[in-house]
Amino acid sequence: MTTDIRLFTGIFNNRELAVILWGLFILVCALLQRNLRKSIFDIFRALMRGKIIFILITMLLYVTSIIILFYKTQLWDVSLMKDTILWGIGVAVVLLMNSNKALRDEHHFRKLLLDNLKLILVLEFIVGFYAFSVLTEIVLVPLFVFVGIVSVVAEMKKEHSSVKRIMDSILAILGLLLILFALFSVFSNYQVLVTTVNLRSFLLPPLLTVVYLPFLYIFAIYMAYEELFVSLDFFLRRNKGIAKLAKRKILFLCRLNLGRIIRFSKEKVQQLSVSKNEADVLNVFQKN
């Protein structure tokens, strides 16, 4: 039992342990509350729907294929398992859930790519690498969360702008303290940080994200076509033949070009919605 605990604490640093402990504590408290327990089970059942399960399994298969490829090219080994799992939970799933932003912003994926090339990632890695004692992190983690939540809530109403400024100042001070602590740790014992293992651990998340972008792009295309075709089915529900013709023409015109699909949805759907026959549909595409 002692060996298992040591293995567990050896895998995660103190900050990660604090997050895990608080997460387990909150989960247990939620499960002890009847109403919250019911809500959690309802959310879980909602996530078990066929389409969501299919998307998550497809994502998992894609990421697994990436890991296998990295393993065969010696870019990945078992020592990176923790970093991979944390990336999957904290980045891959979140980016998947935010894929709908690509339907409103044509530069969404370009921004994601640039975000993974910023020098600030180095600082974020260093800050995350050096952690305080477990007890200190257990205090700091909920403090950061609480101040962050209050800041977000205060932003919703103008009369609370002063509260938001105070919370943002507290976050800035806490963040600065973490940075100073991390930089001091680097200068006092840089040999611990500058190792091949840590370099691979630093490069893995941005590399995984970049290789993950094609999957997100295809998923965004799927959502764009689904949203477009649902609109057509609604407007042309009395003439399914015209709807099918319009869909075929759209697929041929837009193919896998997300920007073109988005622009077509904005500019042409309303024209197609009033089509009464095939000639009307073809006329919309001739004007394109």
Summary of the structure (lengths in Angstrom):
residues: 288
radius of gyration: 24.5
end to end distance: 68.9
largest distance: 76.4
contacts: 736
relative contact order: 0.08
helix: 85%
strand: 0%
